[in-house]
């Protein structure tokens, strides 16, 4: 089925290109016929340059050269019929048209090469994105997952924002972060943090210990690369989330990262209370507080980077994320990402000033008979250690 669709697409593209080619050819024929029928003092031949000038908008260098040669041939025919090809006026017109056609052809060649270079950049960026940020699974256990990444730089698909999901023993761990800088220059730090998370997520059973390990990795990396006067210039904000499979709760620790939004059915949006520590790489050895809050089946947890909430409209107003997502609390993760993408870009005028990343985690009902108690995390909620703040 995929090959059939590809073949159908290629045929449609081929037919479209040939249909467009009829436009400059018809234009050349029309100008030639009118010029031949017009009085000798009326010269429409110079208008033939319009045809090759239009061709690069849909065709390549070969098509442009063909249309240019056809225009020169038409001008030659007009010259022969109107006084002879050797007259000064017709010689000047032929030379001028030929020069202009060559210029248009060269422009088409340069544009074609530029498009090939941009296509290569896109392919490299896409390959790098898949290497650094593995595609998130659509479902892990009781979680349905969808993500969105919008890079600030043109032709880049990745930048300083990052996310990763790692399933573990009875729980899913999620990282979303934002390294200093944006676009392609920030990829190195993003790659380091992603690699450290994937390696350490299975070695540290405690989320606070995992945060401390990532902090050490960023600090060590900065010390190896930065000059003494640049100390403290490399850092990253990060939010670490652990979602137990059996307990309707979420464990979370923030390293200078914005808190997530908890979307509940009925247009309810809440912000879990956080006790953030400094960003990774700023103060090595900082204490990391573990926060716990309820994450019930039917709820959606929305993680995001500051590029989302700091996106400005034409009047300089920030994107009101909590207000906007209240419209789509009942949407699936995929639909939520679709709505946010269009709404965020519309708010920012089609272009973001910083990289932006979002992850939606929707908790589906699980088999209650398989539960063996709520666990320690849920017990902490019963005793009041887990709470969240209402947004709207």
Short mmCIF file of the C-alpha atoms (twelve columns), coordinates in Angstrom:
data_MODEL
# 
_entry.id   MODEL 
# 
loop_
_atom_site.group_PDB 
_atom_site.id 
_atom_site.type_symbol 
_atom_site.label_atom_id 
_atom_site.label_alt_id 
_atom_site.label_comp_id 
_atom_site.label_asym_id 
_atom_site.label_seq_id 
_atom_site.Cartn_x 
_atom_site.Cartn_y 
_atom_site.Cartn_z 
_atom_site.pdbx_PDB_model_num 
ATOM 1   C CA . UNK A 1   0.000   0.000  0.000   1 
ATOM 2   C CA . UNK A 2   2.868   2.374  0.813   1 
ATOM 3   C CA . UNK A 3   4.510   1.808  -2.600  1 
ATOM 4   C CA . UNK A 4   1.218   2.472  -4.345  1 
ATOM 5   C CA . UNK A 5   0.774   5.735  -2.467  1 
ATOM 6   C CA . UNK A 6   4.366   6.757  -3.278  1 
ATOM 7   C CA . UNK A 7   3.869   5.953  -6.943  1 
ATOM 8   C CA . UNK A 8   0.591   7.871  -7.021  1 
ATOM 9   C CA . UNK A 9   2.295   10.854 -5.398  1 
ATOM 10  C CA . UNK A 10  5.108   10.827 -7.955  1 
ATOM 11  C CA . UNK A 11  2.633   10.631 -10.820 1 
ATOM 12  C CA . UNK A 12  0.671   13.562 -9.436  1 
ATOM 13  C CA . UNK A 13  3.891   15.553 -9.053  1 
ATOM 14  C CA . UNK A 14  4.943   14.713 -12.624 1 
ATOM 15  C CA . UNK A 15  1.548   15.716 -14.016 1 
ATOM 16  C CA . UNK A 16  1.567   18.945 -12.010 1 
ATOM 17  C CA . UNK A 17  5.034   19.968 -13.284 1 
ATOM 18  C CA . UNK A 18  4.057   19.276 -16.898 1 
ATOM 19  C CA . UNK A 19  0.794   21.156 -16.499 1 
ATOM 20  C CA . UNK A 20  2.693   24.181 -15.205 1 
ATOM 21  C CA . UNK A 21  5.108   23.945 -18.122 1 
ATOM 22  C CA . UNK A 22  2.196   24.647 -20.439 1 
ATOM 23  C CA . UNK A 23  1.930   28.164 -18.989 1 
ATOM 24  C CA . UNK A 24  5.266   29.599 -20.268 1 
ATOM 25  C CA . UNK A 25  4.975   27.638 -23.520 1 
ATOM 26  C CA . UNK A 26  1.480   29.009 -24.126 1 
ATOM 27  C CA . UNK A 27  2.741   32.479 -23.232 1 
ATOM 28  C CA . UNK A 28  5.522   32.229 -25.820 1 
ATOM 29  C CA . UNK A 29  3.092   31.020 -28.492 1 
ATOM 30  C CA . UNK A 30  0.597   33.777 -27.697 1 
ATOM 31  C CA . UNK A 31  3.206   36.583 -27.743 1 
ATOM 32  C CA . UNK A 32  4.686   35.265 -30.992 1 
ATOM 33  C CA . UNK A 33  1.316   35.019 -32.757 1 
ATOM 34  C CA . UNK A 34  0.214   38.486 -31.615 1 
ATOM 35  C CA . UNK A 35  3.561   40.034 -32.559 1 
ATOM 36  C CA . UNK A 36  3.459   38.470 -36.044 1 
ATOM 37  C CA . UNK A 37  -0.052  39.824 -36.618 1 
ATOM 38  C CA . UNK A 38  0.671   43.263 -35.152 1 
ATOM 39  C CA . UNK A 39  1.909   46.224 -37.236 1 
ATOM 40  C CA . UNK A 40  5.658   46.387 -37.860 1 
ATOM 41  C CA . UNK A 41  6.028   49.362 -35.531 1 
ATOM 42  C CA . UNK A 42  4.690   47.319 -32.588 1 
ATOM 43  C CA . UNK A 43  7.336   45.149 -30.881 1 
ATOM 44  C CA . UNK A 44  6.110   42.550 -28.394 1 
ATOM 45  C CA . UNK A 45  9.176   40.330 -28.646 1 
ATOM 46  C CA . UNK A 46  10.843  41.698 -25.462 1 
ATOM 47  C CA . UNK A 47  7.871   40.339 -23.476 1 
ATOM 48  C CA . UNK A 48  9.081   36.805 -24.278 1 
ATOM 49  C CA . UNK A 49  11.508  37.040 -21.337 1 
ATOM 50  C CA . UNK A 50  8.504   36.640 -19.012 1 
ATOM 51  C CA . UNK A 51  8.251   32.937 -19.902 1 
ATOM 52  C CA . UNK A 52  11.783  31.847 -18.818 1 
ATOM 53  C CA . UNK A 53  11.551  34.182 -15.811 1 
ATOM 54  C CA . UNK A 54  8.467   32.286 -14.584 1 
ATOM 55  C CA . UNK A 55  9.876   28.808 -15.124 1 
ATOM 56  C CA . UNK A 56  12.260  28.549 -12.095 1 
ATOM 57  C CA . UNK A 57  9.238   28.901 -9.795  1 
ATOM 58  C CA . UNK A 58  8.208   25.332 -10.653 1 
ATOM 59  C CA . UNK A 59  10.958  23.811 -12.830 1 
ATOM 60  C CA . UNK A 60  14.652  23.029 -12.625 1 
ATOM 61  C CA . UNK A 61  17.588  24.252 -14.729 1 
ATOM 62  C CA . UNK A 62  16.813  21.929 -17.652 1 
ATOM 63  C CA . UNK A 63  13.231  23.095 -17.903 1 
ATOM 64  C CA . UNK A 64  14.361  26.709 -17.608 1 
ATOM 65  C CA . UNK A 65  16.944  26.206 -20.372 1 
ATOM 66  C CA . UNK A 66  14.297  24.612 -22.610 1 
ATOM 67  C CA . UNK A 67  11.862  27.495 -22.147 1 
ATOM 68  C CA . UNK A 68  14.675  30.023 -22.658 1 
ATOM 69  C CA . UNK A 69  15.738  28.374 -25.904 1 
ATOM 70  C CA . UNK A 70  12.110  28.317 -27.027 1 
ATOM 71  C CA . UNK A 71  11.794  32.047 -26.297 1 
ATOM 72  C CA . UNK A 72  14.970  32.828 -28.285 1 
ATOM 73  C CA . UNK A 73  13.665  30.700 -31.189 1 
ATOM 74  C CA . UNK A 74  10.373  32.580 -31.094 1 
ATOM 75  C CA . UNK A 75  12.221  35.927 -31.139 1 
ATOM 76  C CA . UNK A 76  14.257  34.708 -34.108 1 
ATOM 77  C CA . UNK A 77  11.024  33.789 -35.954 1 
ATOM 78  C CA . UNK A 78  9.601   37.230 -35.228 1 
ATOM 79  C CA . UNK A 79  12.795  38.869 -36.508 1 
ATOM 80  C CA . UNK A 80  12.716  36.878 -39.748 1 
ATOM 81  C CA . UNK A 81  9.089   37.808 -40.394 1 
ATOM 82  C CA . UNK A 82  9.569   41.500 -39.503 1 
ATOM 83  C CA . UNK A 83  12.324  42.873 -41.638 1 
ATOM 84  C CA . UNK A 84  15.019  40.229 -41.338 1 
ATOM 85  C CA . UNK A 85  17.211  38.919 -38.570 1 
ATOM 86  C CA . UNK A 86  20.098  41.241 -39.479 1 
ATOM 87  C CA . UNK A 87  18.393  44.514 -38.551 1 
ATOM 88  C CA . UNK A 88  19.893  46.408 -35.628 1 
ATOM 89  C CA . UNK A 89  16.693  46.364 -33.602 1 
ATOM 90  C CA . UNK A 90  16.230  42.611 -33.896 1 
ATOM 91  C CA . UNK A 91  19.909  41.868 -33.200 1 
ATOM 92  C CA . UNK A 92  19.730  43.915 -29.986 1 
ATOM 93  C CA . UNK A 93  16.501  42.198 -28.966 1 
ATOM 94  C CA . UNK A 94  17.933  38.738 -29.632 1 
ATOM 95  C CA . UNK A 95  21.153  39.428 -27.722 1 
ATOM 96  C CA . UNK A 96  19.251  40.985 -24.808 1 
ATOM 97  C CA . UNK A 97  16.798  38.092 -24.624 1 
ATOM 98  C CA . UNK A 98  19.595  35.519 -24.817 1 
ATOM 99  C CA . UNK A 99  21.559  37.230 -22.028 1 
ATOM 100 C CA . UNK A 100 18.496  37.445 -19.815 1 
ATOM 101 C CA . UNK A 101 17.695  33.774 -20.439 1 
ATOM 102 C CA . UNK A 102 21.250  32.803 -19.462 1 
ATOM 103 C CA . UNK A 103 20.947  34.860 -16.255 1 
ATOM 104 C CA . UNK A 104 17.654  33.178 -15.389 1 
ATOM 105 C CA . UNK A 105 19.201  29.779 -16.118 1 
ATOM 106 C CA . UNK A 106 22.171  30.492 -13.837 1 
ATOM 107 C CA . UNK A 107 19.790  31.639 -11.116 1 
ATOM 108 C CA . UNK A 108 17.886  28.378 -11.509 1 
ATOM 109 C CA . UNK A 109 21.131  26.389 -11.149 1 
ATOM 110 C CA . UNK A 110 22.120  28.262 -7.986  1 
ATOM 111 C CA . UNK A 111 18.634  27.901 -6.525  1 
ATOM 112 C CA . UNK A 112 18.601  24.188 -7.327  1 
ATOM 113 C CA . UNK A 113 21.915  23.679 -5.538  1 
ATOM 114 C CA . UNK A 114 20.707  25.724 -2.581  1 
ATOM 115 C CA . UNK A 115 17.591  23.589 -2.300  1 
ATOM 116 C CA . UNK A 116 19.738  20.440 -2.409  1 
ATOM 117 C CA . UNK A 117 21.900  21.826 0.408   1 
ATOM 118 C CA . UNK A 118 18.846  22.688 2.491   1 
ATOM 119 C CA . UNK A 119 17.431  19.212 1.897   1 
ATOM 120 C CA . UNK A 120 20.716  17.740 3.112   1 
ATOM 121 C CA . UNK A 121 20.626  19.945 6.210   1 
ATOM 122 C CA . UNK A 122 17.097  18.773 6.918   1 
ATOM 123 C CA . UNK A 123 18.139  15.141 6.533   1 
ATOM 124 C CA . UNK A 124 21.119  15.614 8.857   1 
ATOM 125 C CA . UNK A 125 18.960  17.412 11.415  1 
ATOM 126 C CA . UNK A 126 16.351  14.673 11.257  1 
ATOM 127 C CA . UNK A 127 19.008  11.970 11.650  1 
ATOM 128 C CA . UNK A 128 20.563  13.827 14.584  1 
ATOM 129 C CA . UNK A 129 17.160  14.194 16.201  1 
ATOM 130 C CA . UNK A 130 16.512  10.458 16.005  1 
ATOM 131 C CA . UNK A 131 19.990  9.697  17.376  1 
ATOM 132 C CA . UNK A 132 19.800  12.154 20.270  1 
ATOM 133 C CA . UNK A 133 16.105  12.070 21.093  1 
ATOM 134 C CA . UNK A 134 14.687  8.678  20.381  1 
ATOM 135 C CA . UNK A 135 11.054  8.733  19.272  1 
ATOM 136 C CA . UNK A 136 8.850   8.338  22.310  1 
ATOM 137 C CA . UNK A 137 6.608   5.273  22.437  1 
ATOM 138 C CA . UNK A 138 2.932   5.952  21.990  1 
ATOM 139 C CA . UNK A 139 2.108   3.800  24.993  1 
ATOM 140 C CA . UNK A 140 3.932   2.431  28.026  1 
ATOM 141 C CA . UNK A 141 1.843   0.425  30.463  1 
ATOM 142 C CA . UNK A 142 -1.075  2.601  31.533  1 
ATOM 143 C CA . UNK A 143 0.402   5.732  29.925  1 
ATOM 144 C CA . UNK A 144 -0.409  7.136  26.502  1 
ATOM 145 C CA . UNK A 145 2.311   9.509  25.318  1 
ATOM 146 C CA . UNK A 146 2.587   12.252 22.695  1 
ATOM 147 C CA . UNK A 147 5.295   14.859 22.211  1 
ATOM 148 C CA . UNK A 148 5.985   18.025 20.241  1 
ATOM 149 C CA . UNK A 149 9.279   19.712 19.407  1 
ATOM 150 C CA . UNK A 150 9.575   23.114 17.721  1 
ATOM 151 C CA . UNK A 151 13.125  24.330 16.999  1 
ATOM 152 C CA . UNK A 152 13.765  28.066 16.861  1 
ATOM 153 C CA . UNK A 153 16.391  27.971 14.111  1 
ATOM 154 C CA . UNK A 154 15.433  27.616 10.468  1 
ATOM 155 C CA . UNK A 155 16.115  24.207 8.934   1 
ATOM 156 C CA . UNK A 156 16.859  22.736 12.385  1 
ATOM 157 C CA . UNK A 157 14.674  20.107 13.996  1 
ATOM 158 C CA . UNK A 158 16.498  19.982 17.309  1 
ATOM 159 C CA . UNK A 159 18.141  22.441 19.646  1 
ATOM 160 C CA . UNK A 160 18.641  23.066 23.330  1 
ATOM 161 C CA . UNK A 161 15.366  21.528 24.535  1 
ATOM 162 C CA . UNK A 162 15.217  17.802 25.180  1 
ATOM 163 C CA . UNK A 163 13.074  14.996 26.516  1 
ATOM 164 C CA . UNK A 164 13.348  11.273 27.107  1 
ATOM 165 C CA . UNK A 165 11.253  8.468  28.572  1 
ATOM 166 C CA . UNK A 166 12.717  5.366  30.205  1 
ATOM 167 C CA . UNK A 167 10.608  2.447  31.487  1 
ATOM 168 C CA . UNK A 168 11.912  0.807  34.626  1 
ATOM 169 C CA . UNK A 169 10.931  -1.690 37.288  1 
ATOM 170 C CA . UNK A 170 7.282   -0.891 37.909  1 
ATOM 171 C CA . UNK A 171 7.585   2.788  36.943  1 
ATOM 172 C CA . UNK A 172 8.224   5.115  34.034  1 
ATOM 173 C CA . UNK A 173 10.771  7.898  34.332  1 
ATOM 174 C CA . UNK A 174 10.534  11.025 32.210  1 
ATOM 175 C CA . UNK A 175 13.062  13.812 31.646  1 
ATOM 176 C CA . UNK A 176 12.335  17.160 30.078  1 
ATOM 177 C CA . UNK A 177 15.018  19.806 30.065  1 
ATOM 178 C CA . UNK A 178 16.412  22.950 28.551  1 
ATOM 179 C CA . UNK A 179 20.133  23.623 28.223  1 
ATOM 180 C CA . UNK A 180 21.541  27.123 28.011  1 
ATOM 181 C CA . UNK A 181 21.348  28.499 24.477  1 
ATOM 182 C CA . UNK A 182 19.138  27.493 21.602  1 
ATOM 183 C CA . UNK A 183 19.239  25.859 18.206  1 
ATOM 184 C CA . UNK A 184 22.164  23.900 16.833  1 
ATOM 185 C CA . UNK A 185 24.907  25.317 19.155  1 
ATOM 186 C CA . UNK A 186 23.121  23.798 22.173  1 
ATOM 187 C CA . UNK A 187 22.981  20.254 20.786  1 
ATOM 188 C CA . UNK A 188 26.221  19.181 22.508  1 
ATOM 189 C CA . UNK A 189 24.938  19.931 25.998  1 
ATOM 190 C CA . UNK A 190 21.569  18.374 25.161  1 
ATOM 191 C CA . UNK A 191 23.270  15.187 23.982  1 
ATOM 192 C CA . UNK A 192 25.305  15.015 27.199  1 
ATOM 193 C CA . UNK A 193 22.244  15.364 29.429  1 
ATOM 194 C CA . UNK A 194 20.235  12.805 27.450  1 
ATOM 195 C CA . UNK A 195 23.074  10.296 27.546  1 
ATOM 196 C CA . UNK A 196 23.595  10.794 31.277  1 
ATOM 197 C CA . UNK A 197 19.878  10.331 31.954  1 
ATOM 198 C CA . UNK A 198 19.580  7.127  29.937  1 
ATOM 199 C CA . UNK A 199 22.613  5.679  31.706  1 
ATOM 200 C CA . UNK A 200 21.771  6.822  35.239  1 
ATOM 201 C CA . UNK A 201 17.997  6.280  35.197  1 
ATOM 202 C CA . UNK A 202 18.485  2.531  35.728  1 
ATOM 203 C CA . UNK A 203 21.243  2.875  38.320  1 
ATOM 204 C CA . UNK A 204 19.602  5.188  40.846  1 
ATOM 205 C CA . UNK A 205 16.381  3.958  42.448  1 
ATOM 206 C CA . UNK A 206 15.756  7.337  44.063  1 
ATOM 207 C CA . UNK A 207 14.741  10.270 41.872  1 
ATOM 208 C CA . UNK A 208 16.690  12.775 43.975  1 
ATOM 209 C CA . UNK A 209 19.821  10.652 43.577  1 
ATOM 210 C CA . UNK A 210 19.257  10.620 39.824  1 
ATOM 211 C CA . UNK A 211 19.053  14.418 39.796  1 
ATOM 212 C CA . UNK A 212 22.295  14.633 41.774  1 
ATOM 213 C CA . UNK A 213 23.989  12.311 39.283  1 
ATOM 214 C CA . UNK A 214 22.883  14.461 36.343  1 
ATOM 215 C CA . UNK A 215 24.089  17.548 38.192  1 
ATOM 216 C CA . UNK A 216 27.531  15.984 38.580  1 
ATOM 217 C CA . UNK A 217 27.660  15.090 34.876  1 
ATOM 218 C CA . UNK A 218 26.855  18.645 33.754  1 
ATOM 219 C CA . UNK A 219 29.309  20.141 36.269  1 
ATOM 220 C CA . UNK A 220 32.100  17.797 35.186  1 
ATOM 221 C CA . UNK A 221 31.427  18.467 31.506  1 
ATOM 222 C CA . UNK A 222 31.526  22.234 32.046  1 
ATOM 223 C CA . UNK A 223 34.763  22.014 34.051  1 
ATOM 224 C CA . UNK A 224 36.463  20.087 31.241  1 
ATOM 225 C CA . UNK A 225 35.435  22.466 28.446  1 
ATOM 226 C CA . UNK A 226 35.103  25.930 29.955  1 
ATOM 227 C CA . UNK A 227 37.874  28.363 30.800  1 
ATOM 228 C CA . UNK A 228 37.925  29.569 34.442  1 
ATOM 229 C CA . UNK A 229 36.457  32.937 33.470  1 
ATOM 230 C CA . UNK A 230 33.506  31.159 31.824  1 
ATOM 231 C CA . UNK A 231 32.622  29.095 34.886  1 
ATOM 232 C CA . UNK A 232 28.883  28.779 35.401  1 
ATOM 233 C CA . UNK A 233 28.030  29.483 31.769  1 
ATOM 234 C CA . UNK A 234 26.979  25.906 31.028  1 
ATOM 235 C CA . UNK A 235 23.853  24.784 32.844  1 
ATOM 236 C CA . UNK A 236 20.503  23.161 32.178  1 
ATOM 237 C CA . UNK A 237 17.078  23.186 33.749  1 
ATOM 238 C CA . UNK A 238 15.461  19.780 34.116  1 
ATOM 239 C CA . UNK A 239 12.300  18.191 35.412  1 
ATOM 240 C CA . UNK A 240 12.463  14.541 36.440  1 
ATOM 241 C CA . UNK A 241 9.188   12.654 36.765  1 
ATOM 242 C CA . UNK A 242 8.560   9.123  37.985  1 
ATOM 243 C CA . UNK A 243 5.147   7.556  37.410  1 
ATOM 244 C CA . UNK A 244 4.575   4.257  39.228  1 
ATOM 245 C CA . UNK A 245 2.535   1.720  37.314  1 
ATOM 246 C CA . UNK A 246 0.525   0.593  40.317  1 
ATOM 247 C CA . UNK A 247 0.075   3.839  42.272  1 
ATOM 248 C CA . UNK A 248 -2.110  6.746  41.058  1 
ATOM 249 C CA . UNK A 249 0.608   9.243  41.931  1 
ATOM 250 C CA . UNK A 250 3.592   10.992 40.416  1 
ATOM 251 C CA . UNK A 251 6.976   11.651 41.990  1 
ATOM 252 C CA . UNK A 252 8.841   14.674 40.719  1 
ATOM 253 C CA . UNK A 253 11.945  16.763 41.314  1 
ATOM 254 C CA . UNK A 254 12.705  20.033 39.556  1 
ATOM 255 C CA . UNK A 255 16.097  21.535 38.831  1 
ATOM 256 C CA . UNK A 256 15.070  25.086 37.989  1 
ATOM 257 C CA . UNK A 257 12.458  23.877 35.504  1 
ATOM 258 C CA . UNK A 258 8.841   25.109 35.179  1 
ATOM 259 C CA . UNK A 259 6.234   22.914 36.898  1 
ATOM 260 C CA . UNK A 260 3.998   20.710 34.768  1 
ATOM 261 C CA . UNK A 261 0.269   21.133 34.292  1 
ATOM 262 C CA . UNK A 262 -2.196  18.473 35.389  1 
ATOM 263 C CA . UNK A 263 -5.235  18.322 33.123  1 
ATOM 264 C CA . UNK A 264 -8.355  16.649 34.504  1 
ATOM 265 C CA . UNK A 265 -11.670 15.969 32.741  1 
ATOM 266 C CA . UNK A 266 -14.066 18.896 32.831  1 
ATOM 267 C CA . UNK A 267 -11.577 21.633 31.836  1 
ATOM 268 C CA . UNK A 268 -9.731  21.537 35.173  1 
ATOM 269 C CA . UNK A 269 -6.061  22.559 35.084  1 
ATOM 270 C CA . UNK A 270 -3.867  22.452 38.176  1 
ATOM 271 C CA . UNK A 271 -0.198  23.121 38.885  1 
ATOM 272 C CA . UNK A 272 1.507   20.618 41.196  1 
ATOM 273 C CA . UNK A 273 3.418   22.325 43.986  1 
ATOM 274 C CA . UNK A 274 7.187   22.192 43.470  1 
ATOM 275 C CA . UNK A 275 10.248  22.822 45.622  1 
ATOM 276 C CA . UNK A 276 12.818  23.380 42.860  1 
ATOM 277 C CA . UNK A 277 16.570  23.171 43.315  1 
ATOM 278 C CA . UNK A 278 19.043  25.228 41.205  1 
ATOM 279 C CA . UNK A 279 19.585  24.271 37.548  1 
ATOM 280 C CA . UNK A 280 22.004  21.451 36.797  1 
ATOM 281 C CA . UNK A 281 25.597  22.645 36.714  1 
ATOM 282 C CA . UNK A 282 25.064  25.798 38.795  1 
ATOM 283 C CA . UNK A 283 25.672  24.573 42.345  1 
ATOM 284 C CA . UNK A 284 27.133  21.085 42.510  1 
ATOM 285 C CA . UNK A 285 25.918  19.022 45.445  1 
ATOM 286 C CA . UNK A 286 22.631  20.897 45.900  1 
ATOM 287 C CA . UNK A 287 19.810  19.096 47.695  1 
ATOM 288 C CA . UNK A 288 16.958  17.889 45.503  1 
ATOM 289 C CA . UNK A 289 13.479  17.763 47.020  1 
ATOM 290 C CA . UNK A 290 11.096  15.010 46.014  1 
ATOM 291 C CA . UNK A 291 7.518   16.207 45.446  1 
ATOM 292 C CA . UNK A 292 4.545   13.862 45.254  1 
ATOM 293 C CA . UNK A 293 1.060   14.522 43.871  1 
ATOM 294 C CA . UNK A 294 -1.956  12.543 42.701  1 
ATOM 295 C CA . UNK A 295 -2.108  11.460 39.075  1 
ATOM 296 C CA . UNK A 296 -5.397  9.645  38.611  1 
ATOM 297 C CA . UNK A 297 -6.602  7.613  35.618  1 
ATOM 298 C CA . UNK A 298 -8.178  9.977  33.115  1 
ATOM 299 C CA . UNK A 299 -5.751  12.787 33.942  1 
ATOM 300 C CA . UNK A 300 -3.119  14.136 31.548  1 
ATOM 301 C CA . UNK A 301 0.225   15.453 32.742  1 
ATOM 302 C CA . UNK A 302 1.661   18.130 30.454  1 
ATOM 303 C CA . UNK A 303 5.410   18.797 30.633  1 
ATOM 304 C CA . UNK A 304 6.895   21.729 28.743  1 
ATOM 305 C CA . UNK A 305 9.953   23.961 28.425  1 
ATOM 306 C CA . UNK A 306 10.076  27.711 28.934  1 
ATOM 307 C CA . UNK A 307 10.132  28.297 25.172  1 
ATOM 308 C CA . UNK A 308 6.392   27.567 25.259  1 
ATOM 309 C CA . UNK A 309 5.300   29.966 27.996  1 
ATOM 310 C CA . UNK A 310 7.782   32.661 26.912  1 
ATOM 311 C CA . UNK A 311 6.519   32.793 23.332  1 
ATOM 312 C CA . UNK A 312 5.242   36.326 22.661  1 
ATOM 313 C CA . UNK A 313 2.617   37.658 20.338  1 
ATOM 314 C CA . UNK A 314 2.836   40.871 18.289  1 
ATOM 315 C CA . UNK A 315 2.018   42.932 21.393  1 
ATOM 316 C CA . UNK A 316 4.661   41.243 23.545  1 
ATOM 317 C CA . UNK A 317 2.254   39.106 25.605  1 
ATOM 318 C CA . UNK A 318 3.405   35.668 26.780  1 
ATOM 319 C CA . UNK A 319 1.591   32.543 25.669  1 
ATOM 320 C CA . UNK A 320 -1.066  31.693 28.332  1 
ATOM 321 C CA . UNK A 321 -0.489  27.948 28.336  1 
ATOM 322 C CA . UNK A 322 -2.658  27.052 31.345  1 
ATOM 323 C CA . UNK A 323 -5.541  29.105 29.998  1 
ATOM 324 C CA . UNK A 324 -5.333  27.622 26.518  1 
ATOM 325 C CA . UNK A 325 -4.998  23.954 27.500  1 
ATOM 326 C CA . UNK A 326 -8.132  24.250 29.649  1 
ATOM 327 C CA . UNK A 327 -10.040 23.996 26.359  1 
ATOM 328 C CA . UNK A 328 -8.574  20.585 25.563  1 
ATOM 329 C CA . UNK A 329 -8.439  18.703 28.871  1 
ATOM 330 C CA . UNK A 330 -10.593 15.918 27.415  1 
ATOM 331 C CA . UNK A 331 -8.501  15.562 24.247  1 
ATOM 332 C CA . UNK A 332 -6.189  12.646 23.579  1 
ATOM 333 C CA . UNK A 333 -2.424  13.306 23.885  1 
ATOM 334 C CA . UNK A 334 -2.085  13.362 20.103  1 
ATOM 335 C CA . UNK A 335 -4.976  15.794 19.670  1 
ATOM 336 C CA . UNK A 336 -3.630  17.960 22.502  1 
ATOM 337 C CA . UNK A 337 -0.246  18.265 20.762  1 
ATOM 338 C CA . UNK A 338 -2.001  19.085 17.488  1 
ATOM 339 C CA . UNK A 339 -4.039  21.870 19.105  1 
ATOM 340 C CA . UNK A 340 -1.033  23.291 20.966  1 
ATOM 341 C CA . UNK A 341 1.168   23.334 17.892  1 
ATOM 342 C CA . UNK A 342 -1.273  25.393 15.832  1 
ATOM 343 C CA . UNK A 343 -2.308  27.630 18.714  1 
ATOM 344 C CA . UNK A 344 1.257   28.345 19.849  1 
ATOM 345 C CA . UNK A 345 2.511   29.165 16.357  1 
ATOM 346 C CA . UNK A 346 -0.530  31.346 15.717  1 
ATOM 347 C CA . UNK A 347 0.165   33.230 18.959  1 
ATOM 348 C CA . UNK A 348 3.837   33.750 18.023  1 
ATOM 349 C CA . UNK A 349 3.119   34.804 14.454  1 
ATOM 350 C CA . UNK A 350 4.364   31.566 12.928  1 
ATOM 351 C CA . UNK A 351 7.869   31.639 14.412  1 
ATOM 352 C CA . UNK A 352 9.218   31.034 17.918  1 
ATOM 353 C CA . UNK A 353 12.078  32.967 19.468  1 
ATOM 354 C CA . UNK A 354 13.295  29.930 21.416  1 
ATOM 355 C CA . UNK A 355 13.165  26.163 21.155  1 
ATOM 356 C CA . UNK A 356 9.999   24.623 22.605  1 
ATOM 357 C CA . UNK A 357 9.186   21.090 23.683  1 
ATOM 358 C CA . UNK A 358 6.089   19.478 25.182  1 
ATOM 359 C CA . UNK A 359 5.152   16.000 26.394  1 
ATOM 360 C CA . UNK A 360 1.621   14.850 27.195  1 
ATOM 361 C CA . UNK A 361 1.237   11.798 29.458  1 
ATOM 362 C CA . UNK A 362 -2.305  10.469 29.735  1 
ATOM 363 C CA . UNK A 363 -3.045  7.917  32.432  1 
ATOM 364 C CA . UNK A 364 -5.552  5.276  31.394  1 
ATOM 365 C CA . UNK A 365 -7.463  3.073  33.856  1 
ATOM 366 C CA . UNK A 366 -5.588  -0.057 34.957  1 
ATOM 367 C CA . UNK A 367 -6.737  -3.357 36.391  1 
ATOM 368 C CA . UNK A 368 -7.412  -2.556 40.044  1 
ATOM 369 C CA . UNK A 369 -7.340  -6.263 40.987  1 
ATOM 370 C CA . UNK A 370 -3.652  -6.357 40.114  1 
ATOM 371 C CA . UNK A 371 -2.841  -3.663 42.682  1 
ATOM 372 C CA . UNK A 372 -1.235  -4.713 45.914  1 
ATOM 373 C CA . UNK A 373 -1.959  -1.564 47.903  1 
ATOM 374 C CA . UNK A 374 -1.270  2.027  47.009  1 
ATOM 375 C CA . UNK A 375 2.365   1.976  48.051  1 
ATOM 376 C CA . UNK A 376 4.415   4.417  50.057  1 
ATOM 377 C CA . UNK A 377 4.000   7.266  47.589  1 
ATOM 378 C CA . UNK A 378 0.229   7.125  47.755  1 
ATOM 379 C CA . UNK A 379 0.334   6.804  51.542  1 
ATOM 380 C CA . UNK A 380 2.248   10.077 51.669  1 
ATOM 381 C CA . UNK A 381 -0.671  11.706 49.858  1 
ATOM 382 C CA . UNK A 382 -3.056  10.427 52.490  1 
ATOM 383 C CA . UNK A 383 -0.977  12.112 55.152  1 
ATOM 384 C CA . UNK A 384 -0.947  15.421 53.315  1 
ATOM 385 C CA . UNK A 385 2.563   15.489 51.852  1 
ATOM 386 C CA . UNK A 386 1.297   15.556 48.263  1 
ATOM 387 C CA . UNK A 387 -0.716  18.535 47.033  1 
ATOM 388 C CA . UNK A 388 -1.296  20.762 44.049  1 
ATOM 389 C CA . UNK A 389 -2.296  24.345 43.400  1 
ATOM 390 C CA . UNK A 390 -5.395  25.277 41.415  1 
ATOM 391 C CA . UNK A 391 -4.879  27.406 38.268  1 
ATOM 392 C CA . UNK A 392 -8.372  27.872 36.987  1 
# 
